[in-house]
Amino acid sequence: MSKLPSDSALNSPGSHASPARGSGDQAPASLLRRILLQGKYESLTMIRNGEQLILAVVLPLLALVGLTVTPLLDGLGASRVNVAVPGILALCAMSTAFTGQGISTGFDRRYGVLRFLSTTPLGRPGLIAGKVLAVLAVLGLQVAVVTAVALPLGWQPPAAGWLPGVALLVLGAAAFTALGLLVAGTVRPEATLAITNLLWILLGALGGIVIPSERLPAAAQGIVHYLPSGALGEALREAFLHGTLNGVAALILLLWTVIAGAAAIRWFKWN
């Protein structure tokens, strides 16, 4: 799924230098305020992009309805919608943090936006922090929309599952954001587009994120638990079906976050 390049860097809050001393009474914005403004800008850019909305909201909702009305998830010990929703939430995290952010960053890098913003008072750490805030903001919107659709369909999550579920969603978003930035910062934007979309399809269908591993081909069942998709899908099903935390899956997600984050820091190219 293609994505148009992001708006001009000149529209970004981070692209405006702080006012010079003596030019007025307004004090330079703090780093926190710059990060918050950059996060707001990134969030609005993602939400306003039609193709990004299809990837982040429309396709997950279609998958939710499809899994609810078909017998694919029958026999797993819970209702179809109760099994489907955790996987759909995991798919939302992957859509926004990996595919959406990866493509956006790739094209920002191609057109010099990243290089320009990294030289402003926002700085490279502030730019990355703004992107992380944008992912979390859009993910929060996705969770609200999926919940609003799933509850009328009969979703009944245990109250004890929300705390570990939300924490795992944030951890999963961190892992996929690190992977998305790694891809976007090391290959050409066209390759980023192809890689992220291809992996979205493969991981969504065969990565254990939407379909539990026991319903996958035998060759995939022993692998998916170690993938970020399989770990996140399994952990969220454990949380929202039983109200418990899957420590092994959480550890796998943490390892993916650390390894992919370290690799992105090491090999990310701003030009």
Sequence and secondary structure as in RCSB ss.txt:
>XXXX:A:sequence
MSKLPSDSALNSPGSHASPARGSGDQAPASLLRRILLQGKYESLTMIRNGEQLILAVVLPLLALVGLTVTPLLDG
LGASRVNVAVPGILALCAMSTAFTGQGISTGFDRRYGVLRFLSTTPLGRPGLIAGKVLAVLAVLGLQVAVVTAVA
LPLGWQPPAAGWLPGVALLVLGAAAFTALGLLVAGTVRPEATLAITNLLWILLGALGGIVIPSERLPAAAQGIVH
YLPSGALGEALREAFLHGTLNGVAALILLLWTVIAGAAAIRWFKWN
>XXXX:A:secstr
        GGGSGGGS    TTS S     HHHHHHHHHHHHHHHHHH HHHHIIIIIHHHHHHHHHHHSGGGTT
SSS HHHHHHHHHHHHHHHIIIIIIHHHHHHHHHHTTHHHHHHTSTTHHHHHHHHHHHHHHHHHHHHHHHHHHHH
TTTT    GGGHHHHHHHHHHHHHHHHHHHHHHHTTS HHHHHHHHHHHHHHHHHHSSSSS GGGS HHHHTTGG
GSHHHHHHHHHHHHHHHS   HHHHHHHHHHHHHHHHHHHHH    
